[in-house]
Amino acid sequence: MAAAPDTTAPTAPAIATLRAGDELRGVYACTRKERLMSRAGTPYLALELRDRSAAIPGRVFRDADVAAGRFERGDLVTVAGRVERFRDELQLDVTAIARAQAGEADPAAFLPVAYRDLDELDGFLEHLAGEVHDPGFAGLLAALLGDAGLRAAWRRAPCTRGGHHAYLGGLLEHTVAVGTLALEAAQLHPRLNSDLLITAALVHDLGKTEEFTYAAEIGLSDAGRLLGHVELGLRLLDARAGRVAGLDDERRLALAHCVLTHHGPDATGRGGAGRFGSPEALTLYRLNALDASVKGALEHGLGLDG
């Protein structure tokens, strides 16, 4: 019977460094799991195992159905096996595999990450928050930035799973970009309420801190799937706004409207009959779309509509 792997194994070698004949033992991301039949009529599992450096196909021939019950696609798995060459490609003959134990490996080690330094982006975030002078909005930003758990999630989250900024740290990178554009727009158009616009730019995607899960791949949390990041963001803001002195109902409504309509006034069905309620909401919508579309074009190429 297929054995569960030894979880006391040494640090896993990077997949990109593997050579035929290598013995492998460690934790990897399972990004494919498929039950197939051999020519002899016996079942086997076809896998793909991945780390940040590369991916390798794997096969489980012995006690495949027993092994299949020990993990699922999307899990981090503890694996033992031998690297072999098959049809001029490397693959792993898996001798033992099971779902990795909680805490055995950090999912972030297997997921794409931002190229930009997160500490530097954090510094830009704080600088932009310092450009907000209204006591109510500044107090709200201080409360958000002072929440260690939220701050960690802000650094970790992507913006999307397959679109723009689809990597760990993508949310912070996008937030800083939109905040910077908002600061520039407010300087070019002094009639804009710069405090409202910059605050909205910094918090418009805050709900993404609760939208995702992290394992072998970036997934959606139940809250992200059922509510979406706009609703989650509004709830996060509401939970803190009532404790901030100077953040009256007028300011809270103006900020909530900007967050609610940052994908357009019709995007959520709650934005007010298809019209923006303030120049700041319109500006945020345009700036958010600008950064998302430029980043998307750079990462994935130009679409049919440019």
C-alpha positions, 0 to 999 in steps of 0.5 A: 500500500502507498505510504504517507510521506515522511514529514521530517524530510529536508528542505525540498529541492527547487524543481528547476534544479532537478535532474534524472536520477534525483531522489526528491522529498519535500513539499510542493504545490499540486496543480493537477490531479487526474485519475487515468487508466493504464494500457493494462487497465489499472488506475494511476494518477497524473499530477503536476507539482509546482514550486516558484521555479518550475513545474514537473509532471508526476505519476502515482502508479502504486495504490493510486486510489488510496493515494488519491484520498490523501490530497486534492488538486490545489493542496500543498502536498508532501511528496517522495519520489524519483526523477526519471526521464520519459520521452525526453522530459523529466517526470516524477515517479511518486512513491508517497504523497499526502496533503501537507500538514498545517504550518508545514510550508508557507503557501506564499513560497509557491505563489507568484509575488510582486517584483517590487519591494513590499517594504518600499510600497508600504512606505509609499502607502504611508506617504500617500496617507500623510497627504490626507489632512481632513481629520476624519479621513486621516483618522480613518486611514490611521486606524486602518494602517495601525491594524497589524492584521489588516496591514499584513493582509494588505501586503499579501493579497493579489488584486485578481486571480488571473487578471491585473496584479494577479500575484501576492503583493499585487493589491498593495502595488495597485493601491499605491499606483491608484493613490499616486494617480489620485494625488497627481489628479488632485494637484492638476484639478484643485477643485477636487476634494483631494482628501476624499479622493486620496482616501478613496483611492487607498481604500477602494480595494480594501475588501480584497484583503478578505477575498482570497485564500492561499494554497497551491493556487490563489482561490476565493474565500467563501466571503469573496465568492458570495459577497465580493470585494466591494461589499467586503470593503464597505463592511471593513470601513463601516466597522472602523468609521464609527470609532473615528472622531470627525468622520461624520455621516456626510464624509462616510457617505461620500467615501462609501459612494466612491468605493461602491462605484469604483468599477462604474456606477452600474457595476454593483446595482447599488450606485445610484441609477447609473450616475456618479454622485461626485467628481471624486467618484468619477475620477477614482473610477477612471484612475482605477481603470487606467492602472488596471488596464495598463498593467493588464496590457503589460502582463497579458498583451493588448486586447481587441479594444486596446 
